[in-house]
Amino acid sequence: YEMSSFAEGKTKKICDTQMSLFQRYNMNQLSRIYPFGGRIDSSNLDPCAAWSGGAQLVALNFQTTDMPMHLNHGKFRENRHFGYVLKPP
């Protein structure tokens, strides 16, 4: 597998306009989503669109306890806190 990195803004645009294409892409490729470099307040991007698009890695700032971190915590509780969710069959 190869990994592609997508900036927050590009991911939002892709998810808003080409979600099904992004989902198909992520069936065979690994995607890492990273926050906009201008975030100086350690805020987090909303990971839900990237997860819905099939992105495997969404980078978050763990020093900030905000809604995206609560969503991240809740998502990975499904697998007894192992830090990953198995790919659907």
C-alpha positions, -999 to 999 in steps of 0.1 A, spaced: 0 0 0 10 36 -5 -1 64 18 -14 98 6 -16 129 28 -44 154 24 -46 188 39 -78 196 59 -90 221 33 -85 197 4 -102 169 23 -133 191 30 -135 200 -6 -132 164 -18 -158 152 8 -182 179 -2 -180 173 -39 -167 138 -46 -174 117 -15 -181 84 -34 -149 88 -53 -129 94 -21 -145 63 -5 -136 41 -35 -100 55 -34 -97 46 3 -108 10 -3 -73 4 -19 -51 32 -5 -42 46 28 -50 83 35 -37 106 62 -55 138 69 -36 166 86 -49 199 100 -44 233 84 -9 246 92 -23 280 102 -41 265 133 -21 283 160 -46 277 188 -43 239 187 -80 235 177 -90 204 158 -106 197 125 -139 178 125 -128 142 117 -163 129 108 -162 138 70 -127 122 66 -138 91 85 -170 89 64 -148 91 33 -128 61 45 -96 79 56 -76 57 79 -56 84 98 -69 117 109 -43 138 128 -57 156 159 -41 177 186 -44 157 218 -36 186 240 -70 202 232 -102 187 248 -128 197 223 -157 181 204 -134 164 177 -114 148 205 -146 136 222 -157 121 188 -123 105 184 -125 90 219 -160 77 213 -152 61 180 -123 41 193 -142 30 224 -159 5 200 -128 -16 200 -120 -16 238 -97 14 234 -72 -5 211 -69 27 190 -82 13 157 -115 1 142 -115 -29 119 -123 -23 82 -157 -35 73 -158 -68 53 
